[in-house]
């Protein structure tokens, strides 16, 4: 046989020898009455700094096992078939090793060790345990509960008792019985722990009334539909995730804890958003291709995607898309770049009315003097009038960045009549 074949055989032999594993057959527990420290020498129980350590007595039928912790181990000895391991109280774990046939095993302590305390635990070989099943007894009050171990259904606890066998180790047990709270717990099976008792708690219930304003909201408890508001039903005691859903309204999510009968009302908020559009007075606004009549100032809309089109004479139309979400209050500014000017009108009397109309027929109105700013360039028709006064009319051409000012003094209608009479008499004399 060549060297390569020999090496392969040795490797396979090593793998076979190391196939076994350590298992914890009994968890670490404190043994308050054990006199182990009184039977230990100072060299065994004190560290190099003179601090008293902790003693772990390990029941293990495997020879030549080394329990190590390079930082915290003080000493180890064999006594009456058990391993006595002395550790600093700061130790958090223990490594279990054997030179042949086993892999390294790390055991993390389930709690903090105390100086001067004695603890006990048991360690075995997995192969040995797999061959030995430990009889256990599970009792339930009341009887008839479904028993699951590691999610596998075992049987019912007839007459309140279920007998079964399991290899040593940790298991999750679940007990279920109609009308009672499902019990889920962790159990450790070993030779010192074979009986497990459970008292199931009855599911009490209470009348719960759920109402809403407006009514008709769908009610979901733990994501299960139960009806619409107003709704009255009995719920088992416990905590529930509640959700109310009504079209065009903001859904409500809440947690309710049922421990007694109660009524709870919810005010639903309309799922709406507010929109304000600021633009030129002569602008035309389209919402989703429909002409919008009126001012859009904190106007309520349903949450949606809006297409907004703003058209101002002598400018390119502005098109924008705005996503409205529930509770939004959005302000949009649409002022296209246009050539503008100013028309300033001073009037006497002070209560004279001003009517300024552009080429598209849009009117700018005022009572008393007014400065009309940011007017698009173009032709405007100015009309000033007051009761008992002559009407003043003029066509004004407005140019970019120009200011046109008019001082208008309205004459009384009597002055107009006298002037007509004077003109007639003058004509007769000239003839």
Helices and strands as residue ranges (DSSP letters): H 3-17, E 22-30, G 36-39, H 42-45, E 54-59, E 65-68, E 73-79, E 82-87, E 93-98, E 105-108, E 118-125, H 126-130, E 134-141, E 146-149, E 152-156, G 158-160, E 161-166, E 169-176, E 183-189, E 195-199, E 205-213, E 218-221, E 224-228, E 231-236, E 238-245, E 252-258, E 262-267, E 272-279, E 284-287, E 290-291, E 299-302, E 304-311, E 318-324, E 329-334, E 340-348, E 353-357, E 363-367, E 370-376, E 378-385, E 392-398, E 403-409, H 413-430
